[in-house]
């Protein structure tokens, strides 16, 4: 099953002005769609980030895979690592933790590994979840991912979601997402307003949704003292508190003094981070993300390791399309240690996708594992062409929430801690 051809297509799709500790989302989100074709005519799909530096590494790696066996994961990884060399690719938003050489290789490798697993599943007539050990759940629960947001981008019309700049706005947003998708848990992206206002918002959500687990993620915008203060104020309210402070040492300083587990997708982002985090008791929940943990197989290994040390699992999300949602769903479906609803940005894409309709849907807040072989999804070629054209015309080549925010609020700073 030799790799004959690899196609790498950058795409752009409209993104609402979602606020976070780094700034605000730009009008266009970027992704990269990877297609791997074998000598037997099977095609596998992968999806990854769209920032230009990363895209360049993906394109270079793609050329090194021609002639390799789609079943030989180690050889594919070695080829990707050799193509990346010693370079480290960083992002401008800093919302997924430190950048390292290993993380750079894992980010580039991930879409190719997913595509190869898609091929293997199609060849065997089995879903990717079966290649990861088999389903332990038929549908994967996701959370309603709430953001403070503007009504629309300043130079454009209001979007369909409307503004959410206070507690009432977040509750209204939550009702919209829960009613539309059936979500049974709720996450708030914090680090935007002063902590007292975000505490107020979480308490308002608790009153409005008494049966929904709640979580809060300020993206390391708080000091240790502020993190402890917020954690204690939300005793009995939060399912977990995600990345309140910056780094393993700061998280470890917070953890003994708050009543809920601390979670992260920022201070533990490579295997090297796990020993000190475990030794210091810094985290109780890891938000795994196959896009930068090196694909689905490695993520499942990390999940097993975390379970050994009593670390629970959820799943991290960036703005993404359906190929990623399919891969996330197969991984979570086959991973017993994922015991918390996963994050997804899918509602914010408001129907935009490169995946043909029908294979992915939300039922009571969960995505049933696609029935077909491999990932169980196929590309919508017309949608892919439109999004590729949007990429060529949109003028954005790397996500930069901070610079975009400063266009409208020049004094904005993403300093840590802010409070």
C-alpha positions in Angstrom: 0.0 0.0 0.0 2.5 2.6 -1.2 1.9 6.3 -1.1 1.7 7.6 -4.7 0.6 11.1 -4.3 0.0 13.7 -1.6 -2.1 16.9 -2.1 -1.9 19.7 0.4 -4.7 22.4 0.1 -4.9 25.5 2.3 -8.4 26.8 3.0 -10.1 29.7 4.8 -13.5 30.0 6.2 -15.4 32.8 8.0 -14.9 33.0 11.8 -16.8 35.2 14.3 -15.0 37.7 16.5 -14.5 35.4 19.5 -12.6 37.0 22.3 -9.9 35.3 24.4 -6.9 36.2 26.5 -4.7 36.7 23.3 -7.1 39.0 21.6 -9.9 38.2 19.1 -10.5 35.9 16.2 -9.9 37.4 12.8 -12.6 37.3 10.1 -11.0 34.2 8.4 -9.8 31.0 10.1 -7.1 29.0 8.3 -6.8 25.2 7.9 -5.0 22.7 5.7 -6.5 19.7 4.1 -4.2 16.7 3.3 -5.1 14.0 0.8 -2.9 10.9 0.6 -3.4 8.6 -2.4 -2.0 5.0 -2.6 -0.9 2.9 -5.6 -4.1 0.9 -5.0 -6.3 4.0 -5.5 -7.3 4.5 -1.9 -7.4 8.1 -0.6 -7.0 9.1 3.0 -7.8 12.5 4.5 -6.2 14.6 7.2 -6.6 18.2 8.5 -4.2 20.5 10.3 -3.4 24.1 11.0 -3.2 26.7 8.2 -0.5 29.2 9.4 2.0 29.8 6.7 5.1 28.5 8.5 3.3 25.3 9.4 1.9 25.0 5.9 5.4 25.2 4.4 6.6 22.3 6.7 3.5 20.2 5.7 4.2 20.8 2.0 7.9 19.8 2.4 7.0 16.7 4.4 4.5 15.7 1.8 7.1 15.3 -0.9 9.2 13.0 1.4 6.4 10.5 1.8 6.1 9.4 -1.8 6.9 5.6 -2.1 6.4 4.9 1.6 4.0 2.2 2.8 0.8 3.7 4.3 1.0 1.0 7.0 4.5 1.9 8.1 3.7 4.6 10.7 7.3 4.7 12.0 8.8 5.3 8.6 6.3 8.1 7.9 7.2 9.7 11.2 11.0 9.4 10.4 10.5 11.0 7.0 8.5 13.9 8.5 11.1 14.4 11.3 13.9 14.5 8.7 12.0 17.0 6.6 11.4 19.3 9.6 15.0 19.1 10.8 15.9 21.1 13.8 13.4 23.9 13.2 10.8 25.0 15.7 7.6 26.5 14.4 5.8 28.8 16.8 2.4 30.4 16.7 1.5 34.0 17.3 -1.4 33.4 19.7 0.3 31.3 22.3 -2.9 29.5 23.3 -1.5 25.9 22.9 1.6 26.2 25.1 5.3 26.2 24.4 6.7 25.3 21.0 9.4 22.6 20.8 11.1 20.7 18.0 9.2 17.5 19.0 5.9 19.4 19.0 6.7 20.8 15.6 7.4 17.4 14.2 4.2 16.0 15.8 2.1 18.8 14.4 3.4 18.2 10.9 3.1 14.4 11.2 -0.5 14.3 12.6 -2.5 14.9 9.4 -0.5 12.4 7.4 -1.0 9.8 10.2 -4.7 10.4 10.2 -4.8 10.1 6.4 -2.9 6.8 6.6 -5.3 5.4 9.2 -8.2 6.5 7.0 -6.6 4.5 4.2 -6.0 1.5 6.4 -9.6 1.6 7.6 -10.9 1.8 4.0 -8.7 -1.1 2.9 -10.0 -3.3 5.8 -13.6 -2.1 5.6 -13.4 -1.0 9.2 -13.8 2.4 11.0 -10.6 4.1 12.3 -12.0 3.6 15.9 -11.5 -0.1 15.3 -7.8 0.5 14.5 -7.5 2.2 17.8 -8.9 -0.6 19.9 -12.6 -0.4 19.1 -15.4 1.8 20.3 -16.2 2.1 24.0 -19.0 4.5 23.1 -21.2 4.8 20.0 -21.4 8.6 20.2 -18.9 11.2 21.6 -20.3 14.0 23.9 -19.1 17.5 23.1 -19.6 20.7 25.2 -21.2 24.0 24.3 -18.1 26.2 23.9 -19.1 29.7 24.9 -17.1 32.9 24.1 -17.4 36.5 24.9 -17.8 38.1 21.5 -18.6 41.2 19.6 -21.8 41.3 17.6 -19.8 41.2 14.4 -16.4 42.1 13.1 -16.0 45.9 13.2 -15.8 46.3 9.5 -18.7 43.9 8.7 -22.3 43.2 9.5 -23.5 41.6 12.7 -23.2 37.8 12.6 -26.0 35.2 13.4 -24.8 34.7 16.9 -24.9 38.3 18.2 -22.9 39.9 20.9 -22.0 38.3 24.3 -20.2 40.8 26.5 -21.7 40.1 29.9 -23.4 37.4 31.9 -26.7 37.8 30.2 -25.1 37.6 26.8 -23.3 34.3 27.7 -26.5 32.8 29.1 -28.3 33.7 25.9 -25.5 32.2 23.8 -25.6 29.0 25.8 -29.4 28.7 25.3 -28.8 29.1 21.5 -26.1 26.4 21.4 -27.9 24.0 23.8 -31.2 24.3 22.0 -29.6 23.9 18.6 -27.2 21.0 19.3 -28.4 19.5 22.6 -25.2 20.0 24.5 -25.2 18.6 28.0 -22.1 20.4 29.3 -20.8 24.0 28.9 -17.4 25.5 28.7 -16.6 29.3 29.0 -13.6 30.8 27.4 -12.5 33.3 30.0 -9.5 35.5 30.5 -11.4 38.3 28.8 -13.2 40.3 31.6 -12.0 40.9 35.1 -12.3 37.7 37.2 -15.2 38.9 39.3 -17.3 39.3 36.1 -16.4 35.9 34.9 -17.3 34.4 38.2 -20.6 36.1 37.9 -21.1 34.7 34.4 -20.4 31.1 35.6 -22.8 31.5 38.5 -25.5 32.8 36.1 -24.9 29.8 33.9 -25.2 27.5 36.9 -28.6 29.0 37.7 -29.8 28.8 34.1 -28.4 25.3 33.5 -28.4 23.5 36.9 -27.8 20.1 35.4 -25.0 20.9 33.0 -21.3 20.4 34.1 -19.5 23.8 33.7 -15.8 24.5 33.0 -13.9 27.8 32.8 -10.7 28.4 30.7 -8.9 31.8 31.1 -5.9 30.7 29.1 -3.4 31.4 31.9 -4.4 35.0 32.3 -4.5 34.9 36.1 -1.8 35.0 38.8 -1.6 32.2 41.3 -3.5 34.2 43.9 -6.2 35.2 41.5 -6.6 31.6 40.4 -7.0 30.4 44.0 -9.5 33.1 44.6 -11.6 32.2 41.6 -11.4 28.5 42.3 -12.6 28.9 45.8 -15.4 31.2 44.7 -16.6 28.5 42.3 -16.5 25.6 44.8 -19.1 23.1 43.8 -19.9 24.9 40.5 -17.0 23.9 38.2 -16.4 20.5 36.7 -12.7 21.6 36.3 -10.8 24.9 36.0 -8.6 25.0 32.9 -5.2 26.7 32.7 -5.9 29.5 35.2 -2.2 30.2 35.7 0.8 30.1 33.4 3.1 27.0 33.5 3.5 23.8 35.4 5.0 25.5 38.5 2.2 28.0 38.8 -0.5 25.4 38.2 1.1 23.2 40.9 1.0 26.2 43.3 -2.7 26.6 42.6 -3.8 23.0 42.7 -3.7 22.2 46.4 -5.7 25.3 47.3 -8.7 24.9 45.1 -11.5 22.3 45.4 -11.7 21.3 41.7 -9.3 19.6 39.4 -7.1 21.8 37.2 -7.0 21.0 33.5 -4.6 22.0 30.8 -3.9 22.2 27.1 -1.2 24.7 27.7 1.3 23.7 30.3 1.5 20.0 29.2 1.7 19.8 25.5 4.5 17.2 24.9 5.5 13.9 26.6 8.4 15.7 28.3 6.0 17.9 30.2 4.3 14.9 31.9 6.9 13.9 34.4 7.3 17.3 36.1 3.5 17.9 35.9 2.8 14.5 37.6 5.6 14.9 40.1 4.3 18.4 41.2 0.6 17.5 41.1 -0.1 20.3 38.6 -3.0 18.9 36.7 -5.9 16.5 37.2 -7.3 16.7 33.6 -5.4 16.8 30.3 -7.1 18.1 27.2 -5.5 15.9 24.6 -5.3 17.2 21.0 -4.1 14.8 18.3 -3.2 17.8 16.0 -0.1 18.6 18.2 0.3 15.4 20.2 1.4 13.5 17.1 -1.8 11.9 15.8 -4.3 9.4 16.9 -2.1 6.5 17.9 0.3 8.6 20.0 -2.7 10.4 21.6 -4.2 7.0 22.6 -0.8 6.1 24.2 -0.7 9.3 26.1 -4.3 8.6 27.3 -3.2 5.3 28.7 -0.3 6.9 30.5 -2.5 9.6 32.0 -4.9 7.0 33.3 -2.1 5.2 35.1 -1.4 8.3 37.1 -5.0 9.2 37.7 -5.2 12.1 35.2 -8.6 12.4 33.6 -9.0 13.3 29.9 -11.0 15.7 27.8 -10.2 17.0 24.3 -9.0 20.4 23.1 -10.2 22.2 20.1 -9.2 25.1 17.8 -11.3 26.4 14.9 -11.6 23.3 12.7 -13.5 21.6 9.9 -15.2 18.2 9.5 -12.1 16.1 8.8 -10.8 17.0 12.2 -14.1 16.5 13.9 -14.3 13.0 12.4 -10.8 12.2 13.6 -11.5 13.6 17.1 -14.7 11.6 17.3 -13.0 8.3 16.4 -10.2 8.9 18.9 -12.6 9.8 21.8 -14.9 6.9 20.9 -12.0 4.4 21.2 -10.4 6.0 24.3 -11.9 4.8 27.7 -10.0 7.5 29.6 -11.9 10.3 27.9 -14.5 10.8 30.6 -15.3 14.5 30.1 -17.2 16.0 27.1 -14.8 17.1 24.4 -14.4 20.7 23.1 -15.4 21.6 19.6 -15.6 24.9 17.6 -18.0 23.3 15.0 -21.1 25.4 15.9 -19.1 28.6 15.3 -18.5 27.5 11.7 -22.2 27.8 11.1 -22.4 25.0 8.5 -19.2 25.8 6.6 -17.3 22.6 5.9 -15.2 20.7 3.4 -16.9 17.4 4.3 -19.9 16.1 2.4 -23.1 16.4 4.4 -24.6 13.5 6.2 -21.7 11.7 7.9 -21.3 14.0 10.9 -24.2 15.3 13.0 -25.0 16.2 16.6 -27.5 14.2 18.5 -28.2 15.3 22.1 -24.9 17.1 22.2 -22.9 14.1 20.9 -21.5 13.1 17.5 -22.3 9.4 16.6 -19.2 7.7 15.2 -19.5 7.7 11.4 -20.6 4.3 10.0 -18.3 4.1 7.0 -14.9 2.7 6.7 -11.9 4.8 7.7 -12.9 8.2 9.0 -16.3 7.7 7.3 -16.3 11.1 5.7 -15.6 12.3 2.1 -14.6 15.7 0.7 -17.1 18.0 -0.8 -15.0 19.0 -3.8 -17.0 22.2 -4.6 -16.7 23.4 -1.0 -13.0 22.6 -0.9 -12.5 24.7 -4.1 -14.5 27.6 -2.6 -12.5 27.6 0.6 -9.2 27.4 -1.2 -10.2 30.4 -3.2 -11.1 32.2 0.0 -7.7 31.4 1.3 -6.0 32.9 -1.8 -8.1 36.1 -1.5 -8.5 36.7 2.3 -5.0 38.1 2.8 -4.5 36.3 6.1 -1.6 33.9 6.3 -1.2 33.3 10.0 -3.6 33.5 12.9 -2.8 36.7 15.0 -5.5 37.4 17.5 -3.4 40.1 19.3 -2.6 42.3 16.2 -6.2 42.1 15.1 -7.4 43.2 18.6 -4.9 46.1 18.6 -6.4 47.5 15.4 -9.5 48.4 17.4 -8.0 48.6 20.9 -4.4 49.8 20.5 -3.7 49.6 24.3 -4.5 45.9 24.4 -1.9 43.6 25.9 -1.8 39.8 26.3 0.5 40.0 29.2 0.5 37.1 31.7 -0.8 37.4 34.3 -3.3 40.1 33.4 -5.1 39.8 36.8 
